[in-house]
Amino acid sequence: YVTAGHDHILLYTKVKENWKPNLLERTNEALAKFKNPDDDPRGVWSSGDLTSKTKAKGHSYPIKTPTGKEYLPPKGRQWAPSKETFERLMSENRIWFGESGNNVPRLKQFLTEVQSGVVPMSIWKCSEVGHNQEAKQEFNSVMDKEIDFDTPKPVRLINKMLHIATDDNAIVLDFFAGSCSTAHAVIKRNYENKSNLKFIMIQLPERLGSDGGKFKSIADIGKERIRRAAQLVR
């Protein structure tokens, strides 16, 4: 009774401890959160929560604002830094009490000091990676509507997986190539990012019958899409 509006991607690695995803670039929306209201010479920053759920001795001390107001950590939480560490952060101008100097203390996090990207999240919105309708439109555009294909994948979706999981010289293997969306994504990524990815597409030559027109099998569709996708980036 509920319409399925999502899909799943399963991620595997031979040795979990030896693999880490590449970071994603920060969006303009994320970068806009970094400002410099106090003209700090270290550049733009955003403020982060100074509290933690961790229970540690000596982390529930009072903090006095520049205006004299005192704050204790909220119920069930403590200050993340110890009192000694907090005093060091204060001396380094890394604590922000708001423009009025009277707000709950927060930690200044400088853009120049944080990691160069963001860790991928488990939910990918269609605005970021496309959807089935977009994938069909891409396929029809490349193949000039010569054949109907029900289950292509969005090139943007494959591209995001390539960004996270590969370096610029990786070999990308697709065991169920279908319409070869993966090959299309690799070709496009190489062109746009000046990378040197290679691909291996595997697809059984499943017969199409009379509905396939000039294409005798699914493998033929994939091979033709690869040829046309390569022509599009030249």
C-alpha positions as CSV (number, residue, x, y, z in Angstrom):
1,Y,0.0,0.0,0.0
2,V,3.0,2.3,-0.1
3,T,4.7,3.4,-3.3
4,A,8.4,2.6,-3.4
5,G,10.2,5.9,-3.9
6,H,13.7,4.7,-3.1
7,D,16.3,2.1,-4.1
8,H,19.3,0.5,-2.5
9,I,23.0,0.4,-3.2
10,L,25.0,-2.4,-1.5
11,L,28.7,-1.6,-0.8
12,Y,31.3,-4.4,-0.4
13,T,35.1,-4.4,0.1
14,K,37.5,-7.2,0.4
15,V,39.2,-5.7,3.5
16,K,37.1,-3.2,5.3
17,E,40.0,-1.7,7.3
18,N,42.0,-1.0,4.0
19,W,39.3,1.0,2.2
20,K,38.0,4.5,2.9
21,P,35.7,6.5,0.6
22,N,36.9,9.6,-1.1
23,L,35.4,12.7,0.3
24,L,32.8,14.6,-1.6
25,E,33.2,18.2,-2.5
26,R,31.4,20.7,-0.3
27,T,28.3,22.3,-1.9
28,N,27.9,26.0,-2.3
29,E,25.2,25.7,0.4
30,A,27.7,24.1,2.8
31,L,30.5,26.6,2.0
32,A,28.0,29.5,2.7
33,K,27.9,28.4,6.3
34,F,31.5,29.5,6.8
35,K,31.7,33.2,7.6
36,N,34.0,35.5,9.5
37,P,32.0,37.9,11.7
38,D,34.9,38.7,14.0
39,D,37.5,39.3,11.2
40,D,39.6,36.4,12.4
41,P,42.9,36.4,10.5
42,R,42.7,32.6,10.1
43,G,39.8,33.2,7.7
44,V,36.2,32.0,7.5
45,W,34.8,29.5,10.0
46,S,31.6,27.9,11.2
47,S,30.6,27.3,14.8
48,G,30.1,23.8,16.2
49,D,28.5,22.3,19.3
50,L,30.8,22.4,22.3
51,T,29.0,19.7,24.2
52,S,29.2,15.9,24.1
53,K,27.3,12.9,25.4
54,T,30.5,11.3,26.7
55,K,30.7,11.1,30.4
56,A,34.2,12.2,31.6
57,K,35.4,13.5,34.9
58,G,35.9,17.2,35.0
59,H,33.8,18.1,32.0
60,S,30.9,19.8,33.7
61,Y,32.5,23.1,34.8
62,P,30.7,26.5,34.4
63,I,31.7,28.7,31.5
64,K,31.5,32.5,31.8
65,T,30.7,34.6,28.8
66,P,32.5,38.0,28.1
67,T,29.3,39.7,29.5
68,G,29.5,37.7,32.7
69,K,26.7,35.2,32.1
70,E,27.5,31.6,33.2
71,Y,26.6,28.4,31.3
72,L,26.6,24.8,32.4
73,P,26.3,22.0,29.8
74,P,22.7,20.9,29.1
75,K,21.2,18.1,31.1
76,G,22.6,14.7,30.0
77,R,25.6,16.3,28.3
78,Q,29.0,17.6,29.2
79,W,31.5,20.1,27.6
80,A,33.5,18.2,25.0
81,P,36.9,19.8,26.0
82,S,38.3,19.5,29.5
83,K,38.6,22.7,31.5
84,E,42.3,22.9,30.7
85,T,41.6,22.4,27.0
86,F,38.8,24.9,27.0
87,E,41.1,27.6,28.5
88,R,43.6,26.9,25.8
89,L,40.9,27.3,23.1
90,M,39.8,30.6,24.7
91,S,43.4,31.9,24.6
92,E,43.6,31.0,20.9
93,N,40.3,32.8,20.2
94,R,38.5,29.6,19.1
95,I,35.4,30.0,21.3
96,W,32.4,32.0,20.0
97,F,29.8,33.5,22.3
98,G,27.8,35.1,19.5
99,E,28.0,38.7,18.3
100,S,26.5,39.9,21.6
101,G,29.1,38.0,23.6
102,N,26.3,36.5,25.7
103,N,25.3,33.3,23.9
104,V,26.1,29.6,24.7
105,P,29.7,29.0,23.8
106,R,30.5,27.2,20.5
107,L,33.7,26.1,18.9
108,K,35.1,27.9,15.9
109,Q,35.9,25.5,13.1
110,F,38.1,27.1,10.4
111,L,37.6,26.1,6.8
112,T,41.4,26.0,6.3
113,E,41.7,23.4,9.1
114,V,38.9,21.0,8.4
115,Q,39.2,18.1,6.0
116,S,39.0,19.0,2.3
117,G,35.6,17.5,1.7
118,V,32.6,15.8,3.4
119,V,32.0,12.2,4.3
120,P,29.3,10.6,2.1
121,M,25.9,10.1,3.7
122,S,23.7,7.0,3.4
123,I,20.8,8.8,1.8
124,W,21.4,10.2,-1.7
125,K,18.6,12.5,-3.0
126,C,17.4,12.3,-6.6
127,S,18.3,16.0,-6.9
128,E,21.9,14.9,-6.5
129,V,22.1,11.6,-8.3
130,G,19.1,11.5,-10.7
131,H,16.2,9.1,-10.9
132,N,14.8,6.4,-13.2
133,Q,13.0,8.9,-15.4
134,E,16.2,10.9,-15.9
135,A,18.0,7.7,-16.7
136,K,15.5,6.8,-19.4
137,Q,15.7,10.3,-20.8
138,E,19.5,10.0,-21.0
139,F,19.3,6.7,-22.7
140,N,16.7,7.9,-25.2
141,S,18.8,11.0,-26.0
142,V,21.9,9.0,-26.7
143,M,20.1,6.2,-28.6
144,D,17.7,8.5,-30.5
145,K,14.7,6.5,-29.2
146,E,15.6,3.6,-31.5
147,I,14.9,1.1,-28.7
148,D,13.1,1.1,-25.4
149,F,15.1,0.1,-22.3
150,D,13.3,-0.1,-19.0
151,T,16.0,-0.1,-16.4
152,P,18.9,2.1,-17.2
153,K,20.7,3.8,-14.3
154,P,21.3,7.6,-14.0
155,V,24.8,8.6,-15.1
156,R,24.9,11.0,-12.2
157,L,24.3,8.1,-9.8
158,I,27.2,6.1,-11.3
159,N,29.4,9.1,-11.3
160,K,28.9,9.7,-7.6
161,M,29.9,6.1,-6.9
162,L,33.0,6.5,-9.1
163,H,33.9,9.7,-7.2
164,I,33.7,7.9,-3.9
165,A,35.2,4.6,-4.7
166,T,37.9,5.1,-7.4
167,D,41.1,7.0,-8.1
168,D,41.8,8.5,-11.5
169,N,43.5,5.4,-12.9
170,A,41.1,2.7,-11.7
171,I,39.5,-0.1,-13.7
172,V,35.7,-0.2,-13.3
173,L,34.0,-3.6,-13.8
174,D,30.3,-4.0,-14.3
175,F,29.2,-7.6,-14.3
176,F,25.6,-6.7,-15.3
177,A,26.2,-4.0,-17.8
178,G,22.7,-3.8,-19.3
179,S,22.5,-0.5,-21.3
180,C,26.1,0.3,-20.2
181,S,25.2,3.4,-18.0
182,T,28.5,2.6,-16.1
183,A,30.6,2.9,-19.3
184,H,28.7,6.1,-20.2
185,A,29.5,7.5,-16.7
186,V,33.2,6.6,-17.0
187,I,33.5,8.2,-20.4
188,K,31.9,11.4,-19.2
189,R,33.9,11.5,-16.0
190,N,37.2,11.0,-17.9
191,Y,36.3,13.9,-20.2
192,E,35.2,16.3,-17.4
193,N,37.8,15.4,-14.8
194,K,40.8,14.6,-17.1
195,S,41.0,11.2,-15.4
196,N,42.1,7.9,-16.9
197,L,39.5,5.4,-15.8
198,K,39.1,2.3,-17.8
199,F,36.0,0.0,-17.9
200,I,35.1,-3.6,-18.5
201,M,31.5,-4.2,-19.3
202,I,30.1,-7.8,-19.0
203,Q,26.6,-8.6,-20.5
204,L,25.2,-11.9,-21.7
205,P,24.0,-11.5,-25.3
206,E,20.3,-12.0,-24.3
207,R,18.2,-12.1,-27.4
208,L,15.6,-9.3,-27.9
209,G,13.4,-10.8,-30.7
210,S,11.4,-8.6,-33.1
211,D,11.0,-5.8,-30.5
212,G,14.7,-5.1,-30.7
213,G,14.7,-3.7,-34.2
214,K,18.3,-3.6,-35.5
215,F,19.6,-4.6,-32.1
216,K,19.7,-8.4,-31.8
217,S,20.7,-8.6,-28.1
218,I,21.0,-6.5,-24.9
219,A,24.8,-6.6,-25.4
220,D,24.4,-4.9,-28.8
221,I,22.5,-2.1,-27.2
222,G,25.3,-1.6,-24.6
223,K,28.0,-1.6,-27.3
224,E,26.2,0.9,-29.4
225,R,25.6,3.2,-26.4
226,I,29.3,3.1,-25.6
227,R,30.1,4.2,-29.2
228,R,27.6,7.0,-29.1
229,A,28.6,8.2,-25.6
230,A,32.2,8.4,-26.8
231,Q,31.2,10.5,-29.8
232,L,29.2,12.9,-27.5
233,V,32.3,14.0,-25.6
234,R,34.5,14.7,-28.6
